[in-house]
Amino acid sequence: MKVRECMTGQPITAQASDSIHRVAKIMRECDVGAVPVLLNGNLVGILTDRDITIRAAGTGLDIEHHQAQEIMSSDLLMVSPDMELEDAANIMADAKIRRLPIVLDSKLVGLISLGDLAVATKGHEQLCGTVLENVSEPIGPKCVM
């Protein structure tokens, strides 16, 4: 199966200059946990609900006056829509990421998430399970406050 067969096509996006608050509202309204970030039409990052919590709210940033590009993840792995789904899943597992942008001719055409994998691999749950196992960290305190 190819990535294009199970990716979410034309994902909602934000601009690098959008306020963190605006992107958080997009996430709430669209019920998504990540929004690809564009600059001049090119994918430059991805902003997740975790980024907003840890990098903005957790540090006291004023989310109305700071931009998405300030806290987004910008060291992205990207794959082609023609890649085999199993290869994309292995990339996600190895990199410990829950979402993977899909690009064609340097333009964002989709996004594949752990949820997309779960639906697409029904009957082949081991693939999704492997990705989930590698992405997830053991539960337990890492610090004491």
N, C-alpha and C positions, 0 to 999 in steps of 0.2 A: 504494500500500500504506500502511496506517495503522500507526502506532507499536505499537498494541496487538497487531498480528499477529506481531511479532517480539521484543517486549520479554520480559525475564525477569520473570514475575509473582511477587508475594509474595517479594521478596528477603529474605534473612536480615538482621536489623537488630541494632543495639546501642543501649543507652541512653547519653545524654550523660554520665551519672555512672559508667559502666562504666570500669574501669581500662584503660589502653592495652594492658596485658598480656592481659586478657580478650579484647579485640577482636582482637588478634594471634592468639590461640588459635582464635577463631571463623574467621578467615581461613584458618588452616592446616587446621582440621578440615573446612571447607566448600570448600576449594580455590578461594577467591575473592581478588581483589586489592583489593576495596573493600567497605565496609560502610556503608550509610546509618545515620545517627545520629538517634535520636528523643528528644524531650523532651515528656512528657505526651501522647504519641501523635502529635505533629507532627514532621515532618522539619525538623531544624535544622542538619544538616551531613552530610558524608560523610568517612569516614576511609579512606585508602588505605594500601597497603603502603609507598608512597613517603613519605607523611606520617610514618609510624612510623620509617622509616629516617632521613629528613632532620631532622624536627622533634623527634624523641624520642631515638633512639639516637645520632644525629649530634651532639646537644648534651649528651649525658650524662644525660638525664632518667631517673629511676627509673620504669620503665614499670608497676611494680606499685602505685606510690603516686600516680600522676598519672592524670587522667581523660581520656577520649576528647575531651570538649569543649575541652580545653586545646590540642589540636593539630589538630583536624579542620578541614577546609575548610568555611566557613560561608556564603560568598557564592555560593550555588548558582543555577544556571539550572535551571528545571524546565519540563516540557512536558506537554501533555495526551495521553492515550492515543489520542485521535481526530485528532491532528496527522498530517499526511502524513510518511512516513518520510524522504523527501528533504529536507523542511524541518527535521526534527530533525537529520539528518546535516549540513546546512549550519550549524546552530547549533553543533554539536560542532566542526566544522571552524573556524568563525570564532572560537570561544572557546578552541580548542586543548585540548579536554577529551576524555577517553577514555570517560567514562561520563556518562549523563544520567538524572536521576531523573524518573519519570513519576508525576504526581499527578492525582487526581480529587477534587474537592470538598475540597481542601487536605490530602488523605491520600495517602500513598505507596502506589501500586498496582503499581509495577514499576520496572525499571531497564533502560536500553538501553546496551550497551557496543559498543565497536569490533568485538568478536567477534560480537555479535548482528548487527551491520550486515553483516559479511562473509558470514555464513550467509544472511541474508535477501536480499542483493543478488546472489546467485550468478547469473551471466549478465549482470549490470550492475556489473561490478567497478570501473568508473570512479568511481562514487559513493563506495564504500568507500576506494578509492585516494586520492581527493581528501581525504577526512577524515584518513586516515593521514598523508598528506604534510603537511597543515597542522598536525596534532597533533605530529608528530615534529620534533625539532630536529636540525640537522646534528651528526654525531658529530665531536668534536674537543675538545681541552682548553680549558676556560674559565679555568683557573687552574693554577698550578704550585705544588706543595707541597714 
